[in-house]
Amino acid sequence: MIELTREQWDCYLHTPQNLVEKINSSFSKILENSVSPEMALRNMYVLLCSYIEYGFRDTECEQVVVDEINKYFHDEDDVDRWSVGFI
């Protein structure tokens, strides 16, 4: 289960806590339902596009996603922010 704080996400300060919780929950489901780190990354980028106004597609948040995906898929090759191209 992903339980990142607003500070750990490094998103904008005005981001509502309930949105952080919603993204954490969605991220957990994406990880559980993905068969590869690339699939998880692509699906997270699509999700985070809905929250650009809170900074979730900024470099810092994208790196958080990559780090969490690499931890989850620790037995597979690591992904980086560019592994799935631009979404």
For each residue, the residues with C-beta under 8 A, 3 or more apart:
1: 24 28
2: 24 25 27 28 31 68
3: 24
4: 8 9 20 24 64 68
5: 8 9 20
6: 9 11 13 15 17 20
7: 10
8: 4 5 64
9: 4 5 6 15 20 23 56 61 64
10: 7 55 58 60 61 64
11: 6 15 20 51 54 55 56 58 60 61
12: 15 53 54 55
13: 6
14: 54
15: 6 9 11 12 19 20 54 55
16: 19 20
17: 6 20 21
18: 21 22
19: 15 16 22 23 51 54
20: 4 5 6 9 11 15 16 17 23 24
21: 17 18 24 25
22: 18 19 25 26
23: 9 19 20 26 27 47 48 51 56
24: 1 2 3 4 20 21 27 28
25: 2 21 22 28 29
26: 22 23 29 30 47
27: 2 23 24 30 31 44 47 65 68
28: 1 2 24 25 31 32
29: 25 26 32 33
30: 26 27 33 34 40 43 44 47
31: 2 27 28 34 40 68 69 72
32: 28 29
33: 29 30
34: 30 31 37 39 40 43
35: 39
36: 39 40 73 76
37: 34 40 41 69 70 72 73 76 77 78 79 83
38: 41 42 79 83 84
39: 34 35 36 42 43
40: 30 31 34 36 37 43 44 69 72 73
41: 37 38 44 45 65 66 69 79 83 84
42: 38 39 45 46 84 87
43: 30 34 39 40 46 47
44: 27 30 40 41 47 48 65 69
45: 41 42 48 49 57 62 65 84 87
46: 42 43 49 87
47: 23 26 27 30 43 44 50 51
48: 23 44 45 51 52 56 57 61 62 65
49: 45 46 52 57 87
50: 47
51: 11 19 23 47 48 54 56 57
52: 48 49 55 56 57
53: 12
54: 11 12 14 15 19 51
55: 10 11 12 15 52 58 60 61
56: 9 11 23 48 51 52 61
57: 45 48 49 51 52 61 62
58: 10 11 55 61 62
59: 62 63 81
60: 10 11 55 63 64
61: 9 10 11 48 55 56 57 58 64 65
62: 45 48 57 58 59 65 66 81
63: 59 60 66 67 81
64: 4 8 9 10 60 61 67 68
65: 27 41 44 45 48 61 62 68 69
66: 41 62 63 69 70 79 80 81
67: 63 64 70 71
68: 2 4 27 31 64 65 71 72
69: 31 37 40 41 44 65 66 72 73 79
70: 37 66 67 73 74 78 79
71: 67 68 74
72: 31 37 40 68 69
73: 36 37 40 69 70 76 79
74: 70 71
75:
76: 36 37 73
77: 37
78: 37 70
79: 37 38 41 66 69 70 73 83 84
80: 66 83
81: 59 62 63 66
82: 85
83: 37 38 41 79 80
84: 38 41 42 45 79 87
85: 82
86:
87: 42 45 46 49 84
